[in-house]
């Protein structure tokens, strides 16, 4: 099958299309004929890209760990799914992703694709929506009456964070670039700060939660806007190995969760949650999508690689 592999990560990530064997699903897994895969450029520099779970070196990883497609094979003890089912979900960062004709995933990491979404739209959901869900509820313990500051409100995670926080009954403040202020406001943010014009830490004080998707100086300045006892969570990759104990504690990596993904799918079906695809890139241009060389169409949401679907082997 066709797949895009990370050939090298130094000095810059290099990706190339290759021909590799179709993976075989293990017990509890399914084989998915990929129709679309979400792009997360930062994964090219994450540790699972260059090392296995046991710390040993890893090479030629296939990126793209969120996807939408059709089940081609059901492994033994994989319950709840049949061949031909349309599904979406994510798989573990330490296995090969979905920028390929096929990928495998545990049945417990996928859900039935919402009928209201195209495969491209569905592929833009799992990582962003699950990250927002887990950050808000599992890590920050956001309550309905609380105030939250979301950094990067127009990004792949921020879009879902704003919508889910509002759905939960929280008051939302978000940062965005000038071109996206109106969009983020329409998403449901009660207040939008144009970070190109204003410093958020001169405007915001006493919030209960900061959800950071930016990292760096933005994260470091965010501690000052929290109320006593407030919580900060971050998904910025530079916090994974930081020497700052507070940042390391605030950092988390999203995990597959079928129950949460199913609930997210129900919100999408009901229209209470929306997904935005910034651009659809053909598989033949996948490397450029990861290197941010493709033209952005909306300026918000997620880029998705669309696969030329082949018949099952």
Secondary structure as UniProt FT lines:
FT   STRAND          2..8
FT   STRAND          14..19
FT   TURN            27..28
FT   STRAND          29..38
FT   HELIX           41..45
FT   HELIX           47..50
FT   TURN            53..54
FT   STRAND          66..74
FT   TURN            76..77
FT   TURN            83..84
FT   STRAND          86..90
FT   TURN            93..94
FT   STRAND          102..106
FT   HELIX           107..109
FT   STRAND          110..112
FT   TURN            115..116
FT   HELIX           119..123
FT   TURN            124..125
FT   HELIX           126..133
FT   HELIX           134..139
FT   TURN            144..145
FT   STRAND          147..150
FT   TURN            153..154
FT   TURN            156..157
FT   HELIX           158..167
FT   TURN            168..169
FT   STRAND          171..176
FT   HELIX           178..180
FT   HELIX           181..187
FT   STRAND          191..194
FT   TURN            195..197
FT   HELIX           200..203
FT   STRAND          207..212
FT   HELIX           216..222
FT   HELIX           223..225
FT   STRAND          226..234
FT   HELIX           237..239
FT   TURN            240..241
FT   HELIX           245..250
FT   HELIX           258..270
FT   STRAND          277..282
FT   HELIX           283..285
FT   HELIX           286..290
FT   TURN            291..292
FT   STRAND          302..306
//
